[in-house]
Amino acid sequence: MQVVSMTEARNNFKAIFDSVFNDHDEVIIHRKGRENVVVIPFDEYNSIKETNYLLSNKNNAKHLLDSVQELREGHYKERDLIECD
């Protein structure tokens, strides 16, 4: 993860955006006297939004977290995938 100043970000937008996209790494833009902002890859943003959506419903969150716990405890079945044309 990189931290850059607002001036550095402004002067190097293309390089910063290319780095975020190519390296799948976030960049924090430090804004003196203001809140910092983070630049992340779009697919990571979508993943965060989807996770927040799935966990926003209490029943769904419980079901998902219970499923993760079962997996960690080894309670799962492996299955072969069937290829479809």
Secondary structure as a PSIPRED ss2 file (coil, helix, strand):
# PSIPRED VFORMAT (PSIPRED V4.0)

   1 M C   1.000  0.000  0.000
   2 Q E   0.000  0.000  1.000
   3 V E   0.000  0.000  1.000
   4 V E   0.000  0.000  1.000
   5 S E   0.000  0.000  1.000
   6 M H   0.000  1.000  0.000
   7 T H   0.000  1.000  0.000
   8 E H   0.000  1.000  0.000
   9 A H   0.000  1.000  0.000
  10 R H   0.000  1.000  0.000
  11 N H   0.000  1.000  0.000
  12 N C   1.000  0.000  0.000
  13 F H   0.000  1.000  0.000
  14 K H   0.000  1.000  0.000
  15 A H   0.000  1.000  0.000
  16 I H   0.000  1.000  0.000
  17 F H   0.000  1.000  0.000
  18 D H   0.000  1.000  0.000
  19 S H   0.000  1.000  0.000
  20 V H   0.000  1.000  0.000
  21 F H   0.000  1.000  0.000
  22 N H   0.000  1.000  0.000
  23 D H   0.000  1.000  0.000
  24 H C   1.000  0.000  0.000
  25 D C   1.000  0.000  0.000
  26 E C   1.000  0.000  0.000
  27 V E   0.000  0.000  1.000
  28 I E   0.000  0.000  1.000
  29 I E   0.000  0.000  1.000
  30 H E   0.000  0.000  1.000
  31 R C   1.000  0.000  0.000
  32 K C   1.000  0.000  0.000
  33 G C   1.000  0.000  0.000
  34 R C   1.000  0.000  0.000
  35 E C   1.000  0.000  0.000
  36 N C   1.000  0.000  0.000
  37 V E   0.000  0.000  1.000
  38 V E   0.000  0.000  1.000
  39 V E   0.000  0.000  1.000
  40 I C   1.000  0.000  0.000
  41 P C   1.000  0.000  0.000
  42 F H   0.000  1.000  0.000
  43 D H   0.000  1.000  0.000
  44 E H   0.000  1.000  0.000
  45 Y H   0.000  1.000  0.000
  46 N H   0.000  1.000  0.000
  47 S H   0.000  1.000  0.000
  48 I H   0.000  1.000  0.000
  49 K H   0.000  1.000  0.000
  50 E H   0.000  1.000  0.000
  51 T H   0.000  1.000  0.000
  52 N H   0.000  1.000  0.000
  53 Y H   0.000  1.000  0.000
  54 L H   0.000  1.000  0.000
  55 L H   0.000  1.000  0.000
  56 S C   1.000  0.000  0.000
  57 N C   1.000  0.000  0.000
  58 K H   0.000  1.000  0.000
  59 N H   0.000  1.000  0.000
  60 N H   0.000  1.000  0.000
  61 A H   0.000  1.000  0.000
  62 K H   0.000  1.000  0.000
  63 H H   0.000  1.000  0.000
  64 L H   0.000  1.000  0.000
  65 L H   0.000  1.000  0.000
  66 D H   0.000  1.000  0.000
  67 S H   0.000  1.000  0.000
  68 V H   0.000  1.000  0.000
  69 Q H   0.000  1.000  0.000
  70 E H   0.000  1.000  0.000
  71 L H   0.000  1.000  0.000
  72 R H   0.000  1.000  0.000
  73 E C   1.000  0.000  0.000
  74 G C   1.000  0.000  0.000
  75 H C   1.000  0.000  0.000
  76 Y C   1.000  0.000  0.000
  77 K C   1.000  0.000  0.000
  78 E C   1.000  0.000  0.000
  79 R C   1.000  0.000  0.000
  80 D C   1.000  0.000  0.000
  81 L C   1.000  0.000  0.000
  82 I C   1.000  0.000  0.000
  83 E C   1.000  0.000  0.000
  84 C C   1.000  0.000  0.000
  85 D C   1.000  0.000  0.000
